[in-house]
Structures are given as structure tokens and as C-alpha cells.
Amino acid sequence: MDWTAAEFASLDFELTGLDLANDHVVSFGVVPVRDGRIVLGESVHQLVEPPISPSPSSVAIHGMRAQDLTGAPPLSDAATVLGDALANRFLLVWFASVELAMLRRIYGRGGRGFARRCVDVRSLARIVGGAEGATPDESLSVCAERYQVPVAAPHNALDDALVTAQLFLVLAPRLRDQGITTVGDLLQAGR
């Protein structure tokens, strides 16, 4: 099916650090994309109280300290909210290995299925940009600036999910010239 007929969910996690095996989610943002449009009114932003404190380096990046997360639901409770926001939707992410690793940790075996329906928007940016496309270590904010997508609050899960969704909507029409028009094409290109 043409990608504009599909429903997507742009997802971003903020973590206690960058060790995907041992660090934990401190927040997530999900922004739906339906009929080729962002549905901001159905977006979800959830803080999560992790079992460990955020590392000093992660606090410097996303600004969330342990005391800011006290009283937020634990991930075991927030997982239902996340699952509902992602249900029956293809995923849009900026750095698939991070989001997919966290989904596998959250949902165990059930989290493995997300990889089959995940589009890494960073990969799409590399295809569209050709030699000047996104480099493997390029940040979401740098790519957003290139395509004139506004960034209000970098490293805020909801804003990063929104920026990823907007970048997808800028990049997907440009991919049509390369024959990438269907959801299947996007899934293949965005791996």
C-alpha cells in the first residue's frame, strides 16, 4: 500500500545513559502520523521513574534528574500506555538500534516484532541526501536544520518524536523519485 494510506507512530526514548543493556527509560514520546499528516492531539509523552538514577552525562543531555522523575510511573505501568500508542502502527524512529533495543527490553519476546515494522528515518535521510546525506553519527537536530524542520526542545522525547515525524513527511515525497512509494519500500529502505 502507498505509505500515505498507512498509520505510523514516531517514537523516541530518553534513557538513564547509553548502555542499552543496563540503562533504563526515563521518558518516551509517541507522535502518530495518519494519512500523511501528524495527529498531534493523539501524541503521548510519558515520564518514567527508572530503577537507577540517570547518569550525570545523560542529565546533561536531557535535563531529567532523579528527583524530576520521582512519582512518575515505573516502566511496568507505563508500558501499557506505550503499547497502546504503538499498536497497529508502523514505527518511525531516528536511531533504530536504540529504540528497538528498549522495546525488546520492555516487551521481551513481543518486542522483537517491532523490528519488522520499523522505519529508521536516519536511513531515509541518507538515501535522499546521497553523498551529502546524513552520516551515521549525525544528530537529529543537524538533519532537521538541513531540511528546515524546527526543533523546539532537543532531547525531549516528545519533541524528538515530533521532529522525526516531520522529517519523515519531508523525506518520504522525495523518495518517490527513487521508486520508494509503498510501506514495504520504506521498511526496506529504512533498515
N, CA, C and O of each residue as an XYZ file, in Angstrom:
764
protein
N       0.843     -1.188      0.000
C       0.000      0.000      0.000
C       0.882      1.244      0.000
O       1.995      1.238      0.526
N       0.368      2.291     -0.592
C       1.085      3.561     -0.588
C       1.259      4.008      0.865
O       0.368      3.813      1.692
N       2.412      4.609      1.167
C       2.706      4.955      2.563
C       1.692      5.937      3.131
O       1.468      5.949      4.342
N       1.070      6.766      2.284
C       0.125      7.756      2.804
C      -1.157      7.108      3.331
O      -1.919      7.744      4.058
N      -1.397      5.844      2.968
C      -2.584      5.136      3.454
C      -2.314      4.390      4.759
O      -3.230      3.820      5.351
N      -1.074      4.394      5.201
C      -0.704      3.651      6.407
C      -0.690      4.552      7.636
O      -0.654      5.778      7.534
N      -0.719      3.913      8.787
C      -0.634      4.652     10.048
C       0.724      4.367     10.686
O       1.148      3.217     10.804
N       1.390      5.444     11.092
C       2.718      5.365     11.689
C       2.673      5.941     13.096
O       1.758      6.683     13.452
N       3.672      5.588     13.882
C       3.884      6.187     15.196
C       5.361      6.522     15.303
O       6.211      5.632     15.274
N       5.662      7.796     15.426
C       7.046      8.231     15.608
C       7.381      8.111     17.083
O       6.656      8.627     17.934
N       8.487      7.424     17.389
C       8.834      7.077     18.772
C      10.219      7.574     19.128
O      11.150      7.484     18.328
N      10.347      8.101     20.338
C      11.665      8.450     20.875
C      11.692      8.120     22.363
O      10.723      8.344     23.088
N      12.837      7.578     22.798
C      13.089      7.320     24.211
C      14.201      8.232     24.695
O      15.119      8.551     23.940
N      14.124      8.653     25.946
C      15.255      9.237     26.661
C      15.618      8.228     27.739
O      14.743      7.600     28.335
N      16.923      8.075     27.988
C      17.419      6.998     28.844
C      18.289      7.514     29.981
O      18.688      8.678     29.999
N      18.577      6.627     30.929
C      19.471      6.976     32.039
C      20.922      7.035     31.587
O      21.770      7.554     32.313
N      21.223      6.521     30.417
C      22.577      6.503     29.860
C      22.551      5.829     28.507
O      21.479      5.600     27.948
N      23.714      5.507     27.974
C      23.791      4.930     26.630
C      24.134      3.445     26.603
O      24.381      2.893     25.531
N      24.155      2.798     27.746
C      24.397      1.360     27.794
C      23.040      0.670     27.614
O      22.253      0.572     28.556
N      22.780      0.197     26.400
C      21.460     -0.336     26.083
C      21.109     -1.606     26.861
O      19.934     -1.955     26.976
N      22.099     -2.285     27.385
C      21.838     -3.492     28.169
C      21.514     -3.184     29.631
O      20.839     -3.974     30.291
N      21.986     -2.048     30.141
C      21.838     -1.773     31.570
C      21.115     -0.479     31.911
O      20.633     -0.328     33.033
N      21.028      0.445     30.985
C      20.351      1.705     31.286
C      18.848      1.566     31.070
O      18.380      0.593     30.480
N      18.105      2.551     31.556
C      16.655      2.456     31.599
C      15.997      3.686     30.995
O      16.612      4.745     30.871
N      14.739      3.524     30.624
C      13.921      4.593     30.050
C      13.553      5.588     31.145
O      13.145      5.192     32.237
N      13.698      6.887     30.852
C      13.222      7.933     31.754
C      12.024      8.675     31.161
O      11.264      9.316     31.886
N      11.858      8.583     29.834
C      10.680      9.157     29.196
C      10.555      8.612     27.783
O      11.518      8.125     27.191
N       9.340      8.710     27.263
C       9.118      8.385     25.852
C       8.095      9.332     25.271
O       7.242      9.872     25.975
N       8.201      9.520     23.972
C       7.250     10.327     23.222
C       6.817      9.557     21.996
O       7.629      8.904     21.340
N       5.532      9.635     21.688
C       4.972      8.987     20.509
C       4.088     10.005     19.793
O       3.212     10.621     20.400
N       4.332     10.173     18.495
C       3.547     11.099     17.675
C       2.958     10.314     16.502
O       3.708      9.821     15.659
N       1.630     10.189     16.431
C       1.007      9.463     15.321
C       1.083     10.238     14.003
O       1.046     11.468     13.980
N       1.192      9.479     12.907
C       1.121     10.028     11.556
C       0.076      9.190     10.822
O       0.241      7.984     10.641
N      -0.995      9.850     10.409
C      -2.104      9.163      9.740
C      -2.448      9.908      8.450
O      -2.545     11.135      8.439
N      -2.629      9.165      7.382
C      -2.978      9.754      6.081
C      -1.974     10.823      5.661
O      -2.344     11.830      5.058
N      -0.706     10.596      5.982
C       0.333     11.542      5.587
C       0.343     12.825      6.391
O       0.916     13.824      5.957
N      -0.290     12.810      7.569
C      -0.357     14.001      8.423
C      -0.067     13.646      9.875
O      -0.393     12.554     10.341
N       0.540     14.572     10.566
C       0.793     14.397     12.001
C      -0.510     14.638     12.757
O      -1.226     15.602     12.491
N      -0.806     13.750     13.703
C      -2.009     13.867     14.528
C      -1.535     14.240     15.937
O      -1.476     13.394     16.829
N      -1.204     15.499     16.116
C      -0.589     15.959     17.357
C      -1.484     15.742     18.575
O      -0.982     15.500     19.672
N      -2.786     15.825     18.397
C      -3.726     15.658     19.502
C      -3.726     14.258     20.107
O      -4.222     14.068     21.217
N      -3.177     13.277     19.392
C      -3.111     11.914     19.908
C      -1.699     11.546     20.374
O      -1.417     10.380     20.652
N      -0.824     12.536     20.457
C       0.551     12.287     20.897
C       0.581     11.893     22.369
O      -0.319     12.226     23.141
N       1.634     11.177     22.734
C       1.809     10.725     24.115
C       3.211     11.120     24.568
O       4.189     10.897     23.855
N       3.298     11.704     25.748
C       4.586     11.966     26.383
C       4.485     11.445     27.802
O       3.595     11.843     28.554
N       5.389     10.558     28.169
C       5.318      9.916     29.477
C       6.677      9.935     30.160
O       7.668      9.473     29.595
N       6.722     10.472     31.380
C       7.913     10.332     32.213
C       7.841      8.971     32.895
O       6.755      8.453     33.155
N       9.005      8.398     33.181
C       9.091      7.081     33.803
C      10.106      7.164     34.931
O      11.194      7.712     34.756
N       9.747      6.619     36.097
C      10.708      6.564     37.202
C      11.569      5.318     37.023
O      11.075      4.201     37.173
N      12.851      5.496     36.705
C      13.705      4.332     36.467
C      14.186      3.731     37.781
O      14.166      4.398     38.815
N      14.620      2.467     37.743
C      15.131      1.827     38.953
C      16.530      2.301     39.344
O      16.998      2.011     40.445
N      17.193      3.024     38.453
C      18.506      3.606     38.749
C      18.454      5.090     38.397
O      17.620      5.514     37.597
N      19.335      5.865     38.989
C      19.378      7.298     38.688
C      20.007      7.535     37.320
O      20.889      6.786     36.899
N      19.554      8.573     36.628
C      20.194      8.924     35.363
C      21.667      9.271     35.601
O      22.015      9.871     36.618
N      22.509      8.895     34.670
C      23.932      9.214     34.776
C      24.122     10.721     34.622
O      23.298     11.385     33.992
N      25.190     11.265     35.187
C      25.448     12.701     35.027
C      25.501     13.133     33.556
O      25.035     14.218     33.210
N      26.065     12.286     32.696
C      26.143     12.669     31.280
C      24.758     12.687     30.637
O      24.493     13.525     29.775
N      23.869     11.772     31.044
C      22.522     11.800     30.463
C      21.724     12.989     31.002
O      20.931     13.580     30.269
N      21.921     13.343     32.258
C      21.247     14.521     32.822
C      21.691     15.774     32.062
O      20.880     16.659     31.789
N      22.975     15.845     31.724
C      23.477     16.993     30.968
C      22.820     17.079     29.589
O      22.663     18.170     29.042
N      22.440     15.933     29.031
C      21.830     15.918     27.698
C      20.336     16.208     27.769
O      19.862     17.136     27.113
N      19.578     15.430     28.556
C      18.119     15.603     28.540
C      17.578     16.387     29.725
O      16.400     16.744     29.734
N      18.395     16.660     30.710
C      17.993     17.534     31.803
C      17.103     16.911     32.862
O      16.616     17.628     33.736
N      16.868     15.600     32.820
C      15.989     14.973     33.800
C      16.801     14.299     34.896
O      17.533     13.338     34.662
N      16.643     14.841     36.109
C      17.337     14.300     37.278
C      16.434     13.300     37.988
O      15.234     13.239     37.723
N      17.011     12.523     38.883
C      16.235     11.517     39.625
C      15.035     12.165     40.322
O      13.936     11.611     40.295
N      15.232     13.326     40.941
C      14.132     13.982     41.659
C      13.033     14.468     40.713
O      11.885     14.616     41.132
N      13.368     14.717     39.446
C      12.355     15.118     38.468
C      11.464     13.946     38.073
O      10.344     14.141     37.600
N      11.967     12.726     38.271
C      11.241     11.525     37.851
C      10.537     10.823     39.003
O       9.755      9.896     38.788
N      10.815     11.268     40.234
C      10.186     10.668     41.404
C       8.674     10.854     41.319
O       8.183     11.962     41.101
N       7.954      9.767     41.491
C       6.494      9.816     41.429
C       5.936      9.482     40.059
O       4.741      9.218     39.931
N       6.779      9.486     39.026
C       6.323      9.051     37.702
C       6.086      7.546     37.770
O       6.675      6.871     38.615
N       5.239      7.008     36.900
C       5.012      5.558     36.962
C       6.265      4.780     36.595
O       7.085      5.257     35.811
N       6.418      3.591     37.154
C       7.523      2.731     36.715
C       7.225      2.247     35.295
O       6.087      2.317     34.830
N       8.243      1.765     34.627
C       8.077      1.318     33.243
C       7.055      0.195     33.133
O       6.351      0.100     32.128
N       6.963     -0.652     34.147
C       5.984     -1.744     34.092
C       4.561     -1.210     33.932
O       3.734     -1.846     33.278
N       4.268     -0.053     34.521
C       2.947      0.577     34.362
C       2.871      1.376     33.061
O       1.860      1.324     32.362
N       3.916      2.104     32.740
C       3.927      2.950     31.544
C       3.944      2.131     30.257
O       3.575      2.641     29.199
N       4.365      0.873     30.331
C       4.442      0.018     29.134
C       3.086     -0.162     28.475
O       3.014     -0.319     27.256
N       2.019     -0.141     29.243
C       0.678     -0.267     28.670
C       0.343      0.963     27.831
O      -0.209      0.839     26.738
N       0.673      2.141     28.337
C       0.444      3.386     27.601
C       1.241      3.365     26.302
O       0.722      3.712     25.241
N       2.499      2.957     26.391
C       3.354      2.880     25.207
C       2.807      1.873     24.206
O       2.703      2.167     23.016
N       2.461      0.697     24.685
C       1.928     -0.339     23.796
C       0.676      0.111     23.069
O       0.519     -0.156     21.878
N      -0.216      0.792     23.774
C      -1.435      1.307     23.141
C      -1.110      2.349     22.074
O      -1.757      2.381     21.027
N      -0.122      3.197     22.325
C       0.248      4.244     21.369
C       0.905      3.672     20.108
O       0.838      4.280     19.040
N       1.539      2.504     20.236
C       2.229      1.893     19.100
C       1.390      0.839     18.378
O       1.736      0.426     17.271
N       0.310      0.409     18.983
C      -0.484     -0.707     18.455
C      -0.945     -0.450     17.029
O      -1.453      0.623     16.704
N      -0.757     -1.455     16.191
C      -1.235     -1.443     14.803
C      -0.663     -0.301     13.965
O      -1.292      0.140     13.003
N       0.505      0.169     14.323
C       1.153      1.241     13.575
C       2.569      0.825     13.195
O       3.220      0.061     13.908
N       3.033      1.339     12.064
C       4.433      1.195     11.693
C       5.216      2.227     12.501
O       4.702      3.309     12.786
N       6.448      1.902     12.869
C       7.253      2.797     13.690
C       8.136      3.692     12.832
O       8.650      3.271     11.795
N       8.303      4.919     13.272
C       9.268      5.860     12.725
C      10.222      6.199     13.859
O       9.790      6.640     14.924
N      11.504      5.998     13.640
C      12.499      6.288     14.672
C      13.699      6.963     14.033
O      13.902      6.858     12.823
N      14.497      7.656     14.839
C      15.701      8.278     14.309
C      16.889      7.329     14.359
O      17.683      7.298     13.419
N      17.029      6.575     15.398
C      18.176      5.683     15.549
C      17.629      4.324     15.976
O      17.519      4.041     17.169
N      17.290      3.490     15.006
C      16.514      2.268     15.248
C      17.132      1.345     16.295
O      16.405      0.735     17.079
N      18.448      1.234     16.321
C      19.048      0.278     17.260
C      18.712      0.621     18.711
O      18.550     -0.283     19.531
N      18.606      1.899     19.041
C      18.288      2.300     20.419
C      16.833      1.985     20.738
O      16.540      1.317     21.729
N      15.925      2.467     19.896
C      14.502      2.257     20.179
C      14.146      0.771     20.165
O      13.388      0.310     21.019
N      14.681      0.025     19.211
C      14.366     -1.404     19.138
C      14.942     -2.167     20.335
O      14.305     -3.090     20.841
N      16.126     -1.794     20.783
C      16.708     -2.446     21.968
C      15.828     -2.208     23.193
O      15.601     -3.124     23.983
N      15.338     -0.994     23.351
C      14.484     -0.698     24.501
C      13.147     -1.419     24.389
O      12.636     -1.925     25.389
N      12.571     -1.475     23.187
C      11.308     -2.189     23.015
C      11.463     -3.671     23.340
O      10.566     -4.270     23.933
N      12.586     -4.265     22.960
C      12.834     -5.677     23.289
C      12.966     -5.850     24.801
O      12.487     -6.839     25.355
N      13.611     -4.895     25.469
C      13.743     -4.996     26.932
C      12.394     -4.824     27.616
O      12.105     -5.500     28.603
N      11.574     -3.928     27.099
C      10.273     -3.661     27.721
C       9.308     -4.825     27.516
O       8.640     -5.256     28.455
N       9.238     -5.331     26.285
C       8.218     -6.318     25.936
C       8.748     -7.738     25.755
O       7.988     -8.632     25.381
N      10.035     -7.960     26.011
C      10.597     -9.304     25.880
C      10.438     -9.827     24.460
O      10.723     -9.117     23.496
N       9.991    -11.045     24.335
C       9.813    -11.647     23.006
C       8.849    -10.853     22.145
O       9.034    -10.772     20.931
N       7.829    -10.268     22.745
C       6.859     -9.468     21.998
C       7.486     -8.233     21.371
O       6.971     -7.711     20.382
N       8.587     -7.761     21.931
C       9.271     -6.591     21.399
C      10.038     -6.849     20.126
O      10.416     -5.913     19.422
N      10.272     -8.119     19.821
C      11.022     -8.446     18.604
C      10.239     -8.109     17.339
O      10.835     -7.794     16.309
N       8.922     -8.171     17.407
C       8.083     -7.897     16.238
C       8.161     -6.457     15.748
O       7.831     -6.174     14.596
N       8.590     -5.556     16.605
C       8.668     -4.155     16.194
C       9.683     -3.946     15.077
O       9.501     -3.055     14.247
N      10.736     -4.735     15.036
C      11.775     -4.560     14.008
C      11.201     -4.741     12.609
O      11.667     -4.093     11.672
N      10.210     -5.599     12.443
C       9.623     -5.842     11.124
C       8.786     -4.668     10.639
O       8.510     -4.554      9.445
N       8.384     -3.801     11.548
C       7.549     -2.669     11.142
C       8.179     -1.323     11.506
O       7.487     -0.358     11.829
N       9.504     -1.288     11.443
C      10.253     -0.092     11.851
C      10.964      0.553     10.670
O      11.651     -0.117      9.898
N      10.787      1.868     10.542
C      11.475      2.663      9.529
C      12.446      3.593     10.248
O      12.036      4.408     11.074
N      13.730      3.470      9.934
C      14.738      4.360     10.513
C      14.832      5.592      9.612
O      15.373      5.525      8.509
N      14.309      6.697     10.088
C      14.258      7.932      9.303
C      15.667      8.437      8.983
O      15.876      9.099      7.966
N      16.611      8.129      9.833
C      18.010      8.496      9.576
C      18.499      7.836      8.290
O      19.212      8.464      7.507
N      18.127      6.584      8.065
C      18.492      5.889      6.825
C      17.833      6.538      5.618
O      18.445      6.643      4.555
N      16.593      6.971      5.776
C      15.913      7.658      4.677
C      16.630      8.966      4.333
O      16.751      9.324      3.162
N      17.102      9.675      5.358
C      17.832     10.933      5.128
C      19.108     10.677      4.347
O      19.483     11.481      3.494
N      19.775      9.576      4.624
C      20.997      9.247      3.877
C      20.674      8.961      2.411
O      21.429      9.351      1.521
N      19.557      8.284      2.161
C      19.172      7.984      0.783
C      18.830      9.263      0.031
O      19.291      9.464     -1.093
N      18.031     10.122      0.636
C      17.624     11.365     -0.014
C      18.823     12.273     -0.245
O      18.941     12.893     -1.302
N      19.710     12.352      0.739
C      20.845     13.268      0.646
C      21.982     12.784     -0.213
O      22.864     13.567     -0.565
N      21.987     11.503     -0.563
C      23.094     10.970     -1.356
C      24.402     11.186     -0.632
O      24.506     10.911      0.564
N      25.402     11.675     -1.343
C      26.728     11.898     -0.745
C      26.671     12.930      0.371
O      27.481     12.884      1.297
N      25.717     13.867      0.293
C      25.580     14.879      1.345
C      24.557     14.466      2.399
O      24.211     15.265      3.269
N      24.070     13.232      2.333
C      23.041     12.767      3.262
C      23.575     12.611      4.670
O      24.753     12.839      4.942
N      22.679     12.217      5.555
C      23.021     12.045      6.968
C      24.155     11.037      7.115
O      24.128      9.959      6.521
N      25.120     11.395      7.892
C      26.201     10.470      8.197
C      25.738      9.568      9.340
O      24.786      9.913     10.041
N      26.384      8.427      9.542
C      25.924      7.513     10.593
C      25.850      8.146     11.982
O      25.032      7.726     12.800
N      26.677      9.136     12.263
C      26.670      9.737     13.595
C      25.993     11.108     13.630
O      26.089     11.813     14.634
N      25.317     11.492     12.562
C      24.669     12.804     12.521
C      23.489     12.848     13.493
O      22.750     11.874     13.636
N      23.331     13.966     14.141
C      22.245     14.110     15.108
C      20.929     14.459     14.421
O      20.902     14.949     13.292
N      19.862     14.196     15.126
C      18.528     14.546     14.649
C      18.427     16.046     14.409
O      17.866     16.475     13.401
N      18.966     16.848     15.325
C      18.880     18.304     15.199
C      19.606     18.820     13.966
O      19.114     19.729     13.297
N      20.765     18.258     13.655
C      21.525     18.690     12.480
C      20.755     18.374     11.204
O      20.675     19.206     10.301
N      20.194     17.182     11.131
C      19.414     16.809      9.955
C      18.152     17.670      9.844
O      17.781     18.094      8.750
N      17.504     17.923     10.970
C      16.314     18.772     10.959
C      16.639     20.161     10.427
O      15.873     20.734      9.652
N      17.768     20.691     10.845
C      18.177     22.019     10.364
C      18.377     22.002      8.849
O      17.974     22.939      8.159
N      18.999     20.941      8.330
C      19.235     20.835      6.887
C      17.921     20.923      6.109
O      17.861     21.553      5.053
N      16.870     20.288      6.635
C      15.581     20.258      5.934
C      14.588     21.280      6.490
O      13.393     21.210      6.207
N      15.084     22.217      7.272
C      14.306     23.321      7.824
C      13.104     22.848      8.647
O      12.012     23.413      8.573
N      13.338     21.806      9.425
C      12.335     21.314     10.366
C      12.668     21.919     11.721
O      13.788     21.759     12.206
N      11.717     22.613     12.343
C      12.012     23.256     13.628
C      12.229     22.261     14.760
O      11.563     21.229     14.841
N      13.169     22.592     15.626
C      13.463     21.802     16.823
C      13.267     22.726     18.011
O      14.007     23.696     18.178
N      12.275     22.430     18.837
C      11.980     23.302     19.977
C      12.760     22.893     21.222
O      13.290     23.749     21.930
N      12.834     21.604     21.493
C      13.447     21.127     22.734
C      14.228     19.839     22.456
O      13.710     18.744     22.673
N      15.471     19.962     21.976
C      16.248     18.752     21.697
C      16.384     17.874     22.942
O      16.540     18.377     24.054
N      16.323     16.576     22.741
C      16.441     15.567     23.791
C      15.255     15.569     24.752
O      15.355     15.086     25.880
N      14.142     16.111     24.295
C      12.853     15.908     24.948
C      12.164     14.853     24.091
O      12.027     15.039     22.882
N      11.730     13.754     24.693
C      11.223     12.621     23.918
C      10.070     13.005     22.992
O      10.020     12.550     21.849
N       9.151     13.832     23.468
C       8.024     14.219     22.615
C       8.488     15.094     21.460
O       8.055     14.895     20.325
N       9.362     16.058     21.731
C       9.840     16.919     20.653
C      10.672     16.121     19.645
O      10.542     16.329     18.439
N      11.517     15.220     20.120
C      12.310     14.405     19.192
C      11.408     13.506     18.344
O      11.680     13.306     17.160
N      10.352     12.967     18.926
C       9.408     12.158     18.145
C       8.703     13.029     17.104
O       8.488     12.594     15.972
N       8.343     14.256     17.483
C       7.698     15.178     16.544
C       8.649     15.556     15.411
O       8.248     15.565     14.247
N       9.888     15.865     15.732
C      10.871     16.218     14.704
C      11.094     15.034     13.765
O      11.194     15.224     12.553
N      11.172     13.826     14.299
C      11.337     12.628     13.466
C      10.148     12.461     12.526
O      10.328     12.146     11.350
N       8.938     12.669     13.034
C       7.734     12.572     12.195
C       7.757     13.635     11.098
O       7.436     13.343      9.946
N       8.133     14.863     11.447
C       8.188     15.927     10.449
C       9.248     15.639      9.390
O       9.010     15.847      8.200
N      10.406     15.164      9.814
C      11.443     14.797      8.844
C      10.948     13.703      7.904
O      11.184     13.766      6.698
N      10.266     12.708      8.450
C       9.705     11.658      7.614
C       8.792     12.258      6.547
O       8.872     11.882      5.378
N       7.932     13.183      6.943
C       6.995     13.783      5.987
C       7.700     14.662      4.960
O       7.167     14.870      3.870
N       8.872     15.178      5.275
C       9.677     15.941      4.301
C      10.409     14.984      3.357
O      10.503     15.242      2.157
N      10.920     13.891      3.897
C      11.753     12.973      3.118
C      10.949     12.016      2.237
O      11.345     11.747      1.103
N       9.831     11.501      2.739
C       9.085     10.467      2.005
C       8.684     10.903      0.596
O       8.849     10.109     -0.331
N       8.171     12.109      0.378
C       7.844     12.502     -1.002
C       9.081     12.574     -1.907
O       8.974     12.320     -3.107
N      10.219     12.905     -1.369
C      11.461     12.966     -2.155
C      11.935     11.572     -2.558
O      12.660     11.414     -3.541
N      11.526     10.577     -1.802
C      11.911      9.203     -2.117
C      11.104      8.634     -3.283
O      11.511      7.643     -3.890
N       9.965      9.250     -3.599
C       9.148      8.781     -4.727
C       9.948      8.789     -6.028
O       9.770      7.913     -6.875
N      10.828      9.779     -6.186
C      11.654      9.857     -7.401
C      12.564      8.648     -7.537
O      13.017      8.337     -8.638
N      12.837      7.966     -6.439
C      13.700      6.790     -6.448
C      12.875      5.497     -6.405
O      13.414      4.414     -6.171
N      11.562      5.625     -6.634
C      10.702      4.450     -6.673
C      10.300      3.917     -5.314
O       9.779      2.806     -5.215
N      10.530      4.681     -4.275
C      10.169      4.261     -2.917
C       8.836      4.914     -2.581
O       8.779      6.078     -2.183
N       7.756      4.137     -2.750
C       6.417      4.713     -2.620
C       5.523      3.979     -1.636
O       4.562      4.550     -1.120
N       5.831      2.718     -1.374
C       4.943      1.919     -0.523
C       5.530      1.763      0.876
O       6.693      2.084      1.120
N       4.713      1.273      1.770
C       5.185      0.981      3.126
C       6.310     -0.044      3.058
O       7.321      0.096      3.746
N       6.140     -1.064      2.240
C       7.186     -2.080      2.091
C       8.498     -1.482      1.609
O       9.570     -1.847      2.092
N       8.411     -0.553      0.647
C       9.618      0.122      0.156
C      10.287      0.889      1.284
O      11.507      0.833      1.435
N       9.498      1.607      2.078
C      10.056      2.389      3.182
C      10.691      1.492      4.236
O      11.756      1.809      4.767
N      10.041      0.374      4.539
C      10.593     -0.553      5.520
C      11.949     -1.083      5.038
O      12.895     -1.198      5.816
N      12.025     -1.401      3.754
C      13.272     -1.909      3.189
C      14.344     -0.822      3.188
O      15.483     -1.069      3.583
N      13.981      0.374      2.746
C      14.964      1.478      2.659
C      15.380      1.961      4.032
O      16.526      2.368      4.221
N      14.474      1.924      4.991
C      14.751      2.466      6.311
C      15.281      1.438      7.280
O      14.996      1.523      8.475
N      16.042      0.471      6.811
C      16.652     -0.526      7.706
C      18.128     -0.265      7.832
O      18.825     -0.992      8.540
